[in-house]
Amino acid sequence: MGDLLIRDVDDGLMQRLKAKAEINGTSMQQEAKKALQRGSPLTPHEKRALFAELDRLWGDRPQLSFSSAEIIRELREEEG
Protein backbone atom coordinates (compact mmCIF):
# COMPACT_ATOMS: atom_id res chain seq x y z
CA MET A 1 0.00 0.00 0.00
CA GLY A 2 1.12 3.50 -0.71
CA ASP A 3 1.32 6.49 1.57
CA LEU A 4 -0.28 9.87 1.03
CA LEU A 5 0.68 13.09 2.78
CA ILE A 6 -1.74 15.99 2.52
CA ARG A 7 -0.49 19.39 3.65
CA ASP A 8 -2.41 22.52 4.64
CA VAL A 9 -5.63 20.77 5.64
CA ASP A 10 -8.29 23.23 6.80
CA ASP A 11 -8.62 23.40 10.59
CA GLY A 12 -12.37 22.85 10.37
CA LEU A 13 -11.89 19.69 8.37
CA MET A 14 -9.33 18.44 10.87
CA GLN A 15 -11.81 19.02 13.71
CA ARG A 16 -14.58 17.18 11.83
CA LEU A 17 -12.30 14.21 11.16
CA LYS A 18 -11.25 14.17 14.80
CA ALA A 19 -14.88 14.28 15.96
CA LYS A 20 -15.90 11.48 13.57
CA ALA A 21 -12.98 9.36 14.75
CA GLU A 22 -13.99 9.82 18.37
CA ILE A 23 -17.64 9.02 17.64
CA ASN A 24 -16.78 5.93 15.60
CA GLY A 25 -13.94 4.73 17.82
CA THR A 26 -11.45 4.93 14.95
CA SER A 27 -8.42 7.03 14.08
CA MET A 28 -8.39 10.24 12.08
CA GLN A 29 -6.40 8.35 9.47
CA GLN A 30 -9.17 5.76 9.12
CA GLU A 31 -11.81 8.48 8.82
CA ALA A 32 -9.74 10.25 6.16
CA LYS A 33 -9.38 6.97 4.22
CA LYS A 34 -13.14 6.40 4.33
CA ALA A 35 -13.78 9.96 3.14
CA LEU A 36 -11.36 9.51 0.23
CA GLN A 37 -12.95 6.20 -0.74
CA ARG A 38 -16.47 7.66 -0.68
CA GLY A 39 -15.42 10.78 -2.52
CA SER A 40 -13.42 9.27 -5.36
CA PRO A 41 -15.64 7.03 -7.51
CA LEU A 42 -14.72 6.73 -11.16
CA THR A 43 -16.55 9.03 -13.55
CA PRO A 44 -18.21 7.50 -16.63
CA HIS A 45 -15.32 8.82 -18.74
CA GLU A 46 -12.76 7.22 -16.40
CA LYS A 47 -14.68 3.92 -16.46
CA ARG A 48 -14.68 3.87 -20.25
CA ALA A 49 -10.95 4.61 -20.29
CA LEU A 50 -10.30 1.83 -17.79
CA PHE A 51 -12.31 -0.70 -19.77
CA ALA A 52 -10.60 0.38 -22.98
CA GLU A 53 -7.23 -0.23 -21.32
CA LEU A 54 -8.37 -3.65 -20.07
CA ASP A 55 -9.60 -4.52 -23.55
CA ARG A 56 -6.24 -3.47 -24.95
CA LEU A 57 -4.38 -5.61 -22.40
CA TRP A 58 -6.70 -8.61 -22.41
CA GLY A 59 -8.38 -8.31 -25.79
CA ASP A 60 -6.69 -11.38 -27.25
CA ARG A 61 -8.02 -13.71 -24.57
CA PRO A 62 -10.68 -16.16 -25.68
CA GLN A 63 -14.25 -15.46 -24.64
CA LEU A 64 -15.84 -17.91 -22.23
CA SER A 65 -18.64 -19.93 -23.73
CA PHE A 66 -20.52 -20.60 -20.50
CA SER A 67 -22.21 -18.54 -17.83
CA SER A 68 -21.73 -18.50 -14.08
CA ALA A 69 -25.40 -19.47 -13.74
CA GLU A 70 -24.71 -22.68 -15.67
CA ILE A 71 -21.78 -23.52 -13.40
CA ILE A 72 -23.83 -22.90 -10.24
CA ARG A 73 -26.70 -25.00 -11.62
CA GLU A 74 -24.35 -27.91 -12.35
CA LEU A 75 -22.76 -27.71 -8.90
CA ARG A 76 -26.17 -27.74 -7.22
CA GLU A 77 -27.23 -30.72 -9.29
CA GLU A 78 -24.07 -32.59 -8.27
CA GLU A 79 -24.75 -31.87 -4.58
CA GLY A 80 -28.45 -32.69 -4.68
Contacts in CASP RR format, 6 or more apart in sequence:
PFRMAT RR
TARGET T0000
AUTHOR 0000-0000-0000
METHOD contacts of the structure
MODEL  1
MGDLLIRDVDDGLMQRLKAKAEINGTSMQQEAKKALQRGSPLTPHEKRAL
FAELDRLWGDRPQLSFSSAEIIRELREEEG
6 32 0 8 1.000
14 28 0 8 1.000
17 28 0 8 1.000
17 31 0 8 1.000
17 32 0 8 1.000
17 35 0 8 1.000
18 28 0 8 1.000
20 26 0 8 1.000
20 31 0 8 1.000
21 27 0 8 1.000
21 28 0 8 1.000
21 30 0 8 1.000
21 31 0 8 1.000
24 30 0 8 1.000
24 31 0 8 1.000
42 50 0 8 1.000
END
